[in-house]
Amino acid sequence: MLKNISNLIAKLTGNRPTSIPIEALDASPFLIMYWNSKFECIGGNKLAMEFQRIAAPSLGDWQAHLAEALKNGQSQFEFVAKRGRRKTDTEAYFDVICQQVEVAGDISLITYANDITSIKEVQEDKDRASIAEANSQAKTRFLARMSHEIRTPISAVLGISEIQLQNKENGAKTSEAFAKIYNSSGILLGLINDILDISKIEAGQMSIAQNKYDMKDLISDVIELQTANLQSKKFKFVVKLDENLPRFLVGDELRIKQILVNTISNAFKYTETGLVSFSIKCTEDRRKPDHILLTIVVSDTGHGMTESQLNDIFKEYTRFHESSEYIAGTGLGMPIVYNLVKMMDAEVDVQSVVEAGTTVTIRIPQKLSDSELVLGEELAAKLEQFETGIKERAFKIPAESMPYGKVLLVDDVETNNYVAKGLLNFYDINVDICNSGQEAIDKIKKGAKYDVVFMDYMMPGFNGIETTQILRSIGYDAPIVALTANVVLGQEREFMENNFDGFLSKPIESSRLNEVLVKFVKDHKEAKVEGYYDQPELLDKIRQDFAKTQKNALVDIQAAIEKGDFEFAERSAHIIKGLAVYIKEENLNRAAEVLQTALNAKAVSAEVMRDFEEELKKVLAGLEA
């Protein structure tokens, strides 16, 4: 057959049959085939003949293109051929040129086919990557919108409940009702966060932070979230803490808390009677010299799991034991634990026996901080006995009066402004409100000055970023803090890259709000205090605010000392010490400083307490006169 091809080429070129070696045709990277006017293949090189053998079922599809060349003289087309007869056989792609030729009065066709399968695969990979990127961006936008739309009303419920929990005029029943609302809203927020988090993990939008955190606060929050659900349970909840746990570590407090809450909640969910236990201890991490391993063990005497169920425990939306009873939850808790553990370079081990219970062991590497403090026997015992309360959790840090401060709230949702203003009122701070970015721009253009602006992100008209860019462009250089319910990864970085000075997520955490106010208002007070002394009306307002906010300070400090809560008492004394400077009461400032030092050492003498009491009562009596 190759000799026939050679002779055909010779006729086409006018050369002798032997002038083109047959090997030259076989060496070509193209599939060369020759067709008569009846579209019958009359020859080809070895590559073409091999192709005909393996792709014979597809060759009939060439006829339409050959007919075009026969009619018009030439054609070019892309051809897809199956490599074999089975459905699972792969496809090959060819770029084909068909040329009409006349030989001895007979019309013939020559096709040159170039295998472009590898090029197609590369292009398809690029297309798939482009589609995946577009899908990822769409998912990120969806998560941002859902995060904002769902978390905003929950943030309002939590915020209003928290404000009412601080209202000392509420009776016991009212406070209990708000505590239940606060707690239930927190559970709802947790479920929503689970759904958003698993979506963020799938979209590659989750990361692990590295910040210093207080182990006492982490454990306290986790325990209290669980003890709030104990009233309806018939089992015992036992907590065992290593008193040598470092008090401060560096890592992602939020994600560790999430791991603990989800794991313990899972134990609560599948246990009816008996015991649920939770313990934390630390051991040396031999892999990293400046790290420790947090070893967390959660055990229960619940339903337990079969080997098959153990294999499925980390699969999304998987829930067990639903045939006989209703089990609350989304089925996302343990998959989130598993993904977070992997991201933290940690380990998780689950052991279970049907109708005997389950034990989950998690080992998380954490970096040591610059502090050498440990949890200690006293604090560990206090946490183990659940000596915390919702009021303490809702507002852990006493709000220091800052009547010299002025802030601006920019949010288009009235309820959001109500909540934020209510939390700021604890600081006796001056608050202005704008309902749009344009309103804030107009107010500041007219010369309004603030210690800090809290700027919502999602607003009609100018959003938070656009409003901030405009304010910066007209020379406004005071601090602006983003305030948003959007918790998608990368949002905080985006804010910081767009001229913001900080970030607060909704629902607003009292401790984070306190940090922002201390940083941007209190820490700049020294430059302002001297000016206040030259304004009698403002100084008088500060003194009256002191009388109002500190009238019960002595009783609160004494009660805290009796309970052994020296930390709260010390912070309260520290606040009075600072405020005494503003109201020009040097004796009270010194007495409060002495008391603070004694409280720090947990050694308050009767003399120190008496001196402080005398000075505080003297100042309050003078202000009330």
C-alpha positions as CSV (number, residue, x, y, z in Angstrom):
1,M,0.0,0.0,0.0
2,L,2.8,2.4,0.8
3,K,4.2,1.8,-2.8
4,N,0.7,2.9,-4.1
5,I,0.9,6.1,-1.9
6,S,4.5,6.8,-3.2
7,N,3.3,6.3,-6.8
8,L,0.3,8.6,-6.2
9,I,2.6,11.3,-4.8
10,A,4.9,10.8,-7.7
11,K,2.0,11.4,-10.1
12,L,0.9,14.5,-8.1
13,T,4.4,15.9,-8.1
14,G,5.6,14.8,-11.5
15,N,8.5,12.9,-10.1
16,R,9.6,9.3,-10.5
17,P,8.0,6.8,-8.1
18,T,11.2,6.3,-6.4
19,S,12.1,9.9,-5.9
20,I,10.3,10.1,-2.5
21,P,11.3,7.4,0.0
22,I,8.4,5.6,1.7
23,E,10.2,6.2,5.1
24,A,9.6,9.9,4.7
25,L,5.8,9.4,4.8
26,D,6.1,7.2,7.9
27,A,8.3,9.8,9.6
28,S,5.7,12.5,9.3
29,P,3.9,13.5,12.5
30,F,0.7,13.9,10.5
31,L,-1.8,11.2,9.7
32,I,-1.8,11.2,5.9
33,M,-4.6,9.4,4.1
34,Y,-5.8,9.2,0.4
35,W,-9.4,9.0,-0.6
36,N,-11.1,8.3,-4.0
37,S,-14.2,10.2,-5.1
38,K,-16.4,7.5,-3.4
39,F,-14.7,8.5,-0.1
40,E,-13.0,5.2,0.2
41,C,-9.5,5.3,1.8
42,I,-7.0,4.0,-0.7
43,G,-3.9,4.4,1.4
44,G,-2.0,6.2,4.1
45,N,1.2,6.2,6.2
46,K,1.7,3.9,9.1
47,L,0.4,6.4,11.6
48,A,-2.8,6.8,9.6
49,M,-3.2,3.1,9.1
50,E,-2.9,2.5,12.9
51,F,-5.4,5.2,13.5
52,Q,-7.9,3.6,11.1
53,R,-7.6,0.4,13.0
54,I,-8.3,1.7,16.5
55,A,-10.8,4.4,15.4
56,A,-12.6,2.6,12.7
57,P,-16.1,3.3,14.2
58,S,-15.6,7.1,13.9
59,L,-14.2,7.3,10.3
60,G,-17.7,7.4,8.7
61,D,-18.1,10.9,10.2
62,W,-15.4,12.2,7.9
63,Q,-17.6,11.8,4.8
64,A,-19.5,15.1,5.2
65,H,-16.2,17.0,5.4
66,L,-14.8,15.0,2.4
67,A,-17.9,15.9,0.4
68,E,-17.2,19.6,1.1
69,A,-13.7,19.3,-0.2
70,L,-14.9,17.4,-3.2
71,K,-17.3,20.3,-4.0
72,N,-15.2,23.3,-3.0
73,G,-11.7,22.0,-3.6
74,Q,-10.7,22.0,0.1
75,S,-12.0,21.9,3.7
76,Q,-10.6,22.2,7.2
77,F,-12.3,20.8,10.2
78,E,-11.8,19.4,13.7
79,F,-12.6,15.8,14.3
80,V,-13.2,13.8,17.4
81,A,-12.6,10.0,17.3
82,K,-13.2,7.3,19.8
83,R,-10.1,5.1,20.5
84,G,-12.0,1.8,20.5
85,R,-15.5,0.6,20.7
86,R,-16.3,0.7,24.5
87,K,-18.0,3.7,26.1
88,T,-15.2,4.1,28.5
89,D,-12.6,4.4,25.7
90,T,-10.9,7.8,25.5
91,E,-11.3,10.4,22.7
92,A,-8.8,11.8,20.4
93,Y,-8.9,15.2,18.8
94,F,-7.6,16.1,15.3
95,D,-7.1,19.2,13.3
96,V,-7.7,18.0,9.6
97,I,-7.0,19.6,6.2
98,C,-8.5,18.0,3.2
99,Q,-7.3,18.9,-0.3
100,Q,-8.8,17.9,-3.7
101,V,-6.3,16.7,-6.4
102,E,-6.7,15.3,-9.9
103,V,-4.6,12.4,-11.0
104,A,-4.9,11.0,-14.6
105,G,-8.3,12.5,-14.9
106,D,-9.5,11.0,-11.6
107,I,-10.5,13.2,-8.7
108,S,-8.8,12.2,-5.4
109,L,-8.6,13.7,-1.9
110,I,-5.6,13.9,0.5
111,T,-6.2,14.5,4.2
112,Y,-3.5,15.7,6.7
113,A,-4.6,15.2,10.3
114,N,-2.7,16.6,13.3
115,D,-3.4,15.0,16.7
116,I,-4.2,18.0,19.0
117,T,-5.5,15.9,21.9
118,S,-2.8,17.1,24.3
119,I,-3.5,20.7,23.3
120,K,-7.2,20.2,23.9
121,E,-6.6,18.7,27.3
122,V,-4.5,21.7,28.3
123,Q,-7.2,24.0,27.1
124,E,-9.9,22.0,28.9
125,D,-7.8,22.2,32.1
126,K,-7.6,25.9,31.7
127,D,-11.3,26.2,31.1
128,R,-12.0,24.0,34.1
129,A,-9.7,26.1,36.3
130,S,-11.4,29.3,35.0
131,I,-14.8,27.8,35.8
132,A,-13.7,26.7,39.2
133,E,-12.3,30.1,39.9
134,A,-15.5,31.7,38.8
135,N,-17.5,29.3,41.0
136,S,-15.2,30.0,43.9
137,Q,-15.7,33.7,43.6
138,A,-19.4,33.3,43.3
139,K,-19.4,31.1,46.4
140,T,-17.4,33.7,48.3
141,R,-19.9,36.4,47.3
142,F,-22.7,34.2,48.4
143,L,-21.1,33.5,51.7
144,A,-20.5,37.2,52.3
145,R,-24.1,38.0,51.6
146,M,-25.5,35.1,53.6
147,S,-23.1,35.9,56.5
148,H,-24.3,39.5,56.5
149,E,-28.0,38.8,56.0
150,I,-28.3,35.9,58.5
151,R,-26.0,37.1,61.2
152,T,-27.3,40.7,61.3
153,P,-30.7,39.9,63.0
154,I,-29.1,37.4,65.3
155,S,-26.5,40.1,66.2
156,A,-29.3,42.4,67.2
157,V,-31.0,39.8,69.4
158,L,-27.7,39.0,71.1
159,G,-26.8,42.7,71.5
160,I,-30.1,43.8,73.0
161,S,-30.1,40.8,75.4
162,E,-26.6,41.7,76.5
163,I,-27.5,45.3,77.1
164,Q,-30.5,44.2,79.2
165,L,-28.3,41.7,81.1
166,Q,-26.3,44.8,82.3
167,N,-29.4,46.6,83.5
168,K,-29.3,46.5,87.2
169,E,-32.9,47.7,87.4
170,N,-34.2,44.4,85.9
171,G,-35.7,41.9,88.3
172,A,-34.5,38.3,88.7
173,K,-37.2,36.9,86.4
174,T,-36.5,39.5,83.7
175,S,-32.8,38.9,83.8
176,E,-33.3,35.2,83.6
177,A,-35.5,35.6,80.5
178,F,-32.9,37.8,78.8
179,A,-30.2,35.2,79.8
180,K,-32.2,32.5,78.1
181,I,-32.7,34.7,75.0
182,Y,-29.0,35.4,74.9
183,N,-28.1,31.8,75.3
184,S,-30.5,30.5,72.7
185,S,-29.4,33.1,70.2
186,G,-25.8,32.0,70.8
187,I,-26.8,28.4,70.0
188,L,-28.6,29.6,66.8
189,L,-25.5,31.6,65.8
190,G,-23.4,28.5,66.3
191,L,-25.6,26.5,63.9
192,I,-25.4,29.2,61.3
193,N,-21.6,29.5,61.7
194,D,-21.3,25.7,61.2
195,I,-23.1,26.0,57.8
196,L,-21.0,29.0,56.8
197,D,-17.8,27.4,58.0
198,I,-18.2,24.1,56.1
199,S,-18.9,26.2,52.9
200,K,-15.8,28.3,53.6
201,I,-13.7,25.2,54.0
202,E,-15.0,23.8,50.7
203,A,-14.3,27.1,49.0
204,G,-10.7,27.2,50.4
205,Q,-11.7,30.4,52.3
206,M,-10.7,29.3,55.8
207,S,-7.4,30.0,57.5
208,I,-5.9,29.7,61.0
209,A,-4.9,32.9,63.0
210,Q,-2.0,33.3,65.3
211,N,-2.9,35.6,68.1
212,K,-2.2,35.6,71.9
213,Y,-5.2,34.5,73.9
214,D,-6.1,33.8,77.5
215,M,-6.7,30.1,78.3
216,K,-9.0,31.0,81.2
217,D,-11.4,32.9,79.0
218,L,-11.4,30.1,76.3
219,I,-12.2,27.4,78.9
220,S,-14.8,29.6,80.7
221,D,-16.7,30.3,77.4
222,V,-16.7,26.7,76.4
223,I,-17.9,25.4,79.8
224,E,-20.6,28.0,80.1
225,L,-22.0,27.3,76.7
226,Q,-22.4,23.7,77.7
227,T,-23.7,24.2,81.3
228,A,-26.4,26.4,79.9
229,N,-27.8,23.2,78.3
230,L,-27.5,21.0,81.4
231,Q,-30.9,21.7,82.9
232,S,-32.7,19.4,80.5
233,K,-30.0,16.6,80.8
234,K,-30.0,13.6,83.0
235,F,-26.2,13.0,83.0
236,K,-23.4,14.5,84.9
237,F,-20.9,16.9,83.2
238,V,-17.4,16.7,84.7
239,V,-14.5,19.0,83.9
240,K,-10.9,18.3,84.7
241,L,-8.2,20.9,84.0
242,D,-4.4,20.7,84.3
243,E,-3.4,23.4,86.7
244,N,-0.1,23.7,84.9
245,L,-1.7,24.8,81.6
246,P,-0.1,28.0,80.4
247,R,-2.4,30.9,81.1
248,F,-1.5,32.5,77.7
249,L,-0.8,30.8,74.4
250,V,-0.5,31.9,70.7
251,G,-2.9,30.4,68.2
252,D,-6.5,30.6,66.9
253,E,-8.7,30.9,70.0
254,L,-11.9,31.0,68.0
255,R,-11.1,27.8,66.1
256,I,-10.0,25.9,69.2
257,K,-13.1,27.0,70.9
258,Q,-15.1,25.8,67.9
259,I,-13.4,22.4,68.1
260,L,-14.2,22.1,71.8
261,V,-17.8,23.3,71.6
262,N,-18.6,21.0,68.6
263,T,-16.9,18.0,70.2
264,I,-18.6,18.4,73.6
265,S,-21.9,19.3,72.0
266,N,-21.7,16.0,70.1
267,A,-21.2,14.1,73.3
268,F,-24.2,15.9,74.9
269,K,-26.3,15.2,71.9
270,Y,-25.9,11.4,72.0
271,T,-25.8,10.9,75.7
272,E,-29.0,10.4,77.8
273,T,-27.7,9.2,81.2
274,G,-24.4,8.7,82.9
275,L,-21.5,11.0,82.3
276,V,-19.9,13.4,79.9
277,S,-16.3,14.4,80.8
278,F,-14.0,17.1,79.4
279,S,-10.3,17.5,80.2
280,I,-7.4,19.5,79.0
281,K,-3.7,19.0,79.8
282,C,-0.5,20.1,78.2
283,T,2.6,18.1,77.2
284,E,5.9,18.9,75.5
285,D,5.7,19.1,71.7
286,R,9.0,17.5,70.7
287,R,8.6,18.6,67.1
288,K,8.8,22.3,67.9
289,P,10.9,23.7,70.8
290,D,8.6,26.7,71.6
291,H,5.4,24.8,71.4
292,I,3.2,22.6,73.7
293,L,0.6,20.0,72.8
294,L,-2.9,20.7,74.2
295,T,-4.4,17.3,74.8
296,I,-8.2,17.5,74.9
297,V,-10.2,14.4,75.8
298,V,-14.0,14.3,75.6
299,S,-15.7,11.1,76.8
300,D,-19.3,10.1,77.2
301,T,-21.4,7.1,78.2
302,G,-23.8,7.6,75.3
303,H,-25.0,5.5,72.3
304,G,-21.6,4.8,70.9
305,M,-20.8,4.0,67.3
306,T,-20.3,0.9,65.2
307,E,-17.1,0.6,63.1
308,S,-19.0,1.7,60.0
309,Q,-20.3,4.8,61.8
310,L,-16.8,5.6,63.0
311,N,-15.7,5.6,59.4
312,D,-18.4,8.1,58.5
313,I,-18.2,10.4,61.5
314,F,-16.3,13.1,59.7
315,K,-18.5,13.1,56.6
316,E,-20.6,16.2,56.1
317,Y,-24.3,16.1,57.1
318,T,-23.9,12.6,58.7
319,R,-26.0,12.0,61.8
320,F,-26.6,8.7,63.7
321,H,-29.3,7.2,65.9
322,E,-32.2,9.2,64.2
323,S,-34.5,6.2,63.6
324,S,-35.9,6.1,67.2
325,E,-35.6,9.7,68.3
326,Y,-35.0,13.3,67.2
327,I,-31.4,14.4,67.5
328,A,-30.8,18.1,67.1
329,G,-28.0,19.5,64.9
330,T,-26.9,19.9,61.3
331,G,-24.4,17.0,61.1
332,L,-21.6,19.4,60.4
333,G,-20.0,19.6,63.9
334,M,-17.5,16.8,63.6
335,P,-16.6,17.4,59.9
336,I,-15.7,21.0,60.9
337,V,-13.6,19.6,63.8
338,Y,-11.8,17.2,61.4
339,N,-11.0,20.0,58.9
340,L,-9.9,22.4,61.6
341,V,-7.7,19.8,63.2
342,K,-6.0,19.1,59.8
343,M,-5.5,22.8,59.2
344,M,-3.8,23.2,62.7
345,D,-1.4,20.3,62.0
346,A,-3.2,18.5,64.9
347,E,-4.4,15.0,65.5
348,V,-7.8,13.5,66.4
349,D,-8.6,10.0,67.5
350,V,-12.1,8.6,68.1
351,Q,-12.7,5.4,70.0
352,S,-16.3,4.1,70.5
353,V,-18.2,1.1,71.7
354,V,-21.9,0.6,70.9
355,E,-24.1,1.4,73.9
356,A,-21.0,2.1,76.0
357,G,-19.9,5.5,74.8
358,T,-17.3,7.4,72.9
359,T,-13.9,9.0,73.6
360,V,-12.5,11.7,71.4
361,T,-8.8,12.7,71.9
362,I,-7.5,15.8,70.1
363,R,-3.9,17.0,70.3
364,I,-3.3,20.5,69.1
365,P,0.2,22.2,68.9
366,Q,0.2,25.7,70.3
367,K,2.9,28.3,70.5
368,L,4.0,29.5,74.0
369,S,3.6,33.2,74.6
370,D,6.0,35.5,76.4
371,S,4.1,35.0,79.7
372,E,5.2,32.3,82.2
373,L,1.8,32.4,84.0
374,V,0.0,29.1,84.4
375,L,-3.7,28.4,85.1
376,G,-3.0,27.6,88.7
377,E,-4.8,25.4,91.2
378,E,-7.3,28.0,92.4
379,L,-8.4,29.1,89.0
380,A,-8.6,25.6,87.7
381,A,-10.8,24.5,90.6
382,K,-13.0,27.5,90.0
383,L,-13.5,26.7,86.3
384,E,-14.1,23.0,87.2
385,Q,-16.9,24.0,89.5
386,F,-18.6,26.2,86.8
387,E,-18.2,29.3,88.9
388,T,-19.1,31.6,86.0
389,G,-22.3,33.3,85.1
390,I,-23.9,34.6,81.9
391,K,-23.7,38.2,83.1
392,E,-19.9,37.7,83.5
393,R,-19.6,36.1,80.1
394,A,-21.8,38.7,78.4
395,F,-19.7,41.6,79.6
396,K,-16.4,40.3,81.1
397,I,-14.6,43.6,81.3
398,P,-16.0,46.5,83.4
399,A,-16.7,49.4,81.1
400,E,-14.4,52.3,81.9
401,S,-16.2,55.7,81.8
402,M,-14.9,57.7,78.9
403,P,-17.0,60.9,78.8
404,Y,-14.2,62.7,77.1
405,G,-14.6,60.4,74.0
406,K,-16.7,60.9,70.9
407,V,-17.5,58.3,68.3
408,L,-19.6,58.1,65.1
409,L,-21.7,55.1,64.2
410,V,-22.4,54.7,60.5
411,D,-25.0,52.0,59.7
412,D,-28.2,51.9,57.6
413,V,-30.0,49.5,59.9
414,E,-31.7,51.2,62.9
415,T,-31.5,48.1,65.1
416,N,-27.7,47.8,64.6
417,N,-27.3,51.4,65.7
418,Y,-29.5,50.7,68.7
419,V,-27.3,47.8,69.8
420,A,-24.0,49.5,69.2
421,K,-25.1,52.7,71.0
422,G,-26.4,50.6,73.9
423,L,-23.1,48.9,74.3
424,L,-21.2,52.3,74.0
425,N,-23.5,53.8,76.6
426,F,-21.8,51.7,79.3
427,Y,-18.7,53.8,78.6
428,D,-20.6,57.2,79.0
429,I,-19.1,58.1,75.6
430,N,-20.6,60.7,73.3
431,V,-22.2,59.0,70.2
432,D,-23.3,60.4,66.9
433,I,-25.2,58.3,64.4
434,C,-25.4,58.4,60.6
435,N,-27.7,56.2,58.5
436,S,-25.6,56.2,55.3
437,G,-22.1,56.7,54.0
438,Q,-23.1,60.0,52.3
439,E,-24.5,61.4,55.6
440,A,-21.2,60.6,57.3
441,I,-19.2,62.3,54.5
442,D,-21.4,65.4,54.7
443,K,-21.1,65.5,58.5
444,I,-17.3,65.2,58.5
445,K,-17.0,67.7,55.6
446,K,-18.7,70.2,57.9
447,G,-15.9,69.8,60.4
448,A,-17.1,67.0,62.8
449,K,-14.2,65.3,64.6
450,Y,-14.3,61.9,66.3
451,D,-11.9,59.6,68.3
452,V,-13.1,56.7,66.2
453,V,-15.7,56.0,63.4
454,F,-17.5,52.7,63.4
455,M,-18.3,52.0,59.7
456,D,-20.7,49.3,58.5
457,Y,-19.6,47.6,55.4
458,M,-22.8,46.7,53.5
459,M,-24.9,49.9,53.0
460,P,-26.9,51.2,50.1
461,G,-25.3,54.0,48.1
462,F,-21.7,54.2,49.2
463,N,-20.6,51.0,51.1
464,G,-18.2,51.1,54.0
465,I,-15.1,50.8,51.9
466,E,-16.2,53.5,49.4
467,T,-17.2,55.8,52.2
468,T,-13.8,55.4,53.9
469,Q,-11.9,56.0,50.6
470,I,-13.8,59.3,50.1
471,L,-13.2,60.4,53.7
472,R,-9.5,59.6,53.3
473,S,-9.4,61.5,50.0
474,I,-10.7,64.7,51.7
475,G,-8.0,64.5,54.4
476,Y,-9.9,62.8,57.3
477,D,-7.1,60.8,59.1
478,A,-8.8,59.8,62.4
479,P,-9.3,56.1,63.1
480,I,-12.1,54.3,61.2
481,V,-13.0,50.7,62.3
482,A,-15.0,48.4,60.0
483,L,-18.2,47.0,61.7
484,T,-19.8,44.1,59.8
485,A,-21.6,40.8,60.0
486,N,-19.5,39.5,57.1
487,V,-17.1,36.9,58.5
488,V,-15.7,35.5,55.3
489,L,-12.0,34.9,55.2
490,G,-10.0,37.8,53.7
491,Q,-12.5,40.5,54.6
492,E,-10.4,41.8,57.5
493,R,-7.4,42.0,55.2
494,E,-9.4,43.8,52.6
495,F,-10.5,46.4,55.2
496,M,-7.0,47.0,56.4
497,E,-5.8,47.4,52.8
498,N,-8.5,50.0,52.2
499,N,-7.4,52.6,54.9
500,F,-9.3,51.1,57.9
501,D,-7.6,51.1,61.3
502,G,-9.4,48.1,62.7
503,F,-12.2,45.5,62.3
504,L,-15.1,44.4,64.5
505,S,-17.4,41.6,63.5
506,K,-21.1,41.3,64.5
507,P,-22.3,40.3,67.0
508,I,-20.0,42.7,68.7
509,E,-17.9,41.1,71.4
510,S,-17.7,43.3,74.5
511,S,-14.0,42.4,75.0
512,R,-13.1,43.4,71.4
513,L,-15.2,46.6,71.7
514,N,-13.3,47.4,74.8
515,E,-10.0,46.9,73.1
516,V,-10.9,49.3,70.3
517,L,-12.1,52.0,72.7
518,V,-9.1,51.6,74.9
519,K,-6.8,51.9,71.9
520,F,-8.4,54.8,70.1
521,V,-10.1,56.7,72.9
522,K,-8.5,56.0,76.3
523,D,-4.9,55.8,75.2
524,H,-5.2,59.2,73.5
525,K,-6.8,60.8,76.6
526,E,-3.6,62.3,78.0
527,A,-3.3,64.9,75.2
528,K,-6.9,65.9,75.8
529,V,-7.1,66.0,79.6
530,E,-5.4,69.3,80.1
531,G,-7.8,70.9,77.7
532,Y,-10.8,69.6,79.7
533,Y,-9.5,71.4,82.8
534,D,-10.0,74.7,81.0
535,Q,-13.6,73.8,80.2
536,P,-15.6,74.0,83.5
537,E,-18.8,72.6,82.0
538,L,-17.1,69.6,80.6
539,L,-15.1,68.9,83.8
540,D,-18.4,69.1,85.7
541,K,-20.0,66.6,83.4
542,I,-17.1,64.2,83.9
543,R,-17.4,64.5,87.7
544,Q,-21.2,63.9,87.5
545,D,-20.6,60.9,85.3
546,F,-18.1,59.5,87.8
547,A,-20.7,59.9,90.6
548,K,-23.3,58.0,88.5
549,T,-21.1,55.2,87.3
550,Q,-19.1,54.5,90.4
551,K,-21.7,54.8,93.2
552,N,-21.8,51.0,93.6
553,A,-18.1,50.4,92.9
554,L,-17.2,49.8,96.6
555,V,-20.0,47.2,97.0
556,D,-19.0,45.5,93.7
557,I,-15.3,45.3,94.7
558,Q,-16.1,43.9,98.2
559,A,-18.4,41.3,96.7
560,A,-15.8,40.3,94.2
561,I,-13.2,39.9,96.9
562,E,-15.5,37.7,99.0
563,K,-16.0,35.4,95.9
564,G,-12.3,35.3,95.3
565,D,-12.7,37.2,92.0
566,F,-9.6,39.3,92.5
567,E,-9.3,39.9,88.7
568,F,-12.6,41.8,88.6
569,A,-11.9,43.7,91.7
570,E,-8.4,44.7,90.4
571,R,-9.9,46.0,87.1
572,S,-12.5,48.0,89.0
573,A,-9.8,49.6,91.2
574,H,-7.8,50.4,88.1
575,I,-10.7,52.1,86.4
576,I,-11.3,54.3,89.5
577,K,-7.6,55.1,89.6
578,G,-7.7,56.4,86.1
579,L,-10.9,58.3,86.5
580,A,-9.7,60.0,89.6
581,V,-7.1,61.8,87.5
582,Y,-9.8,63.3,85.3
583,I,-11.8,64.6,88.2
584,K,-8.7,66.0,90.0
585,E,-8.9,63.7,93.1
586,E,-5.3,62.9,93.8
587,N,-6.0,61.2,97.2
588,L,-8.5,58.8,95.6
589,N,-6.1,58.1,92.8
590,R,-3.4,57.1,95.3
591,A,-5.7,55.0,97.4
592,A,-7.0,53.2,94.3
593,E,-3.5,52.5,93.1
594,V,-2.5,51.0,96.5
595,L,-5.7,48.8,96.4
596,Q,-5.0,47.7,92.9
597,T,-1.5,46.6,93.8
598,A,-2.8,44.7,96.9
599,L,-5.5,43.0,94.8
600,N,-2.9,41.9,92.2
601,A,-1.0,40.2,95.0
602,K,-4.3,38.8,96.5
603,A,-3.3,40.3,99.8
604,V,-5.7,43.1,100.7
605,S,-5.3,44.4,104.3
606,A,-8.1,46.0,106.3
607,E,-6.2,49.2,106.4
608,V,-5.8,49.4,102.6
609,M,-9.5,48.7,102.1
610,R,-10.5,51.2,104.7
611,D,-8.3,54.0,103.2
612,F,-9.8,53.4,99.7
613,E,-13.4,53.3,101.1
614,E,-12.9,56.6,103.0
615,E,-11.5,58.4,99.9
616,L,-14.2,57.0,97.5
617,K,-17.1,57.9,99.9
618,K,-15.6,61.4,100.4
619,V,-15.4,62.0,96.7
620,L,-18.9,60.7,96.0
621,A,-20.4,62.7,98.9
622,G,-18.7,65.9,97.5
623,L,-20.1,65.2,94.1
624,E,-23.6,64.6,95.4
625,A,-23.6,67.8,97.5
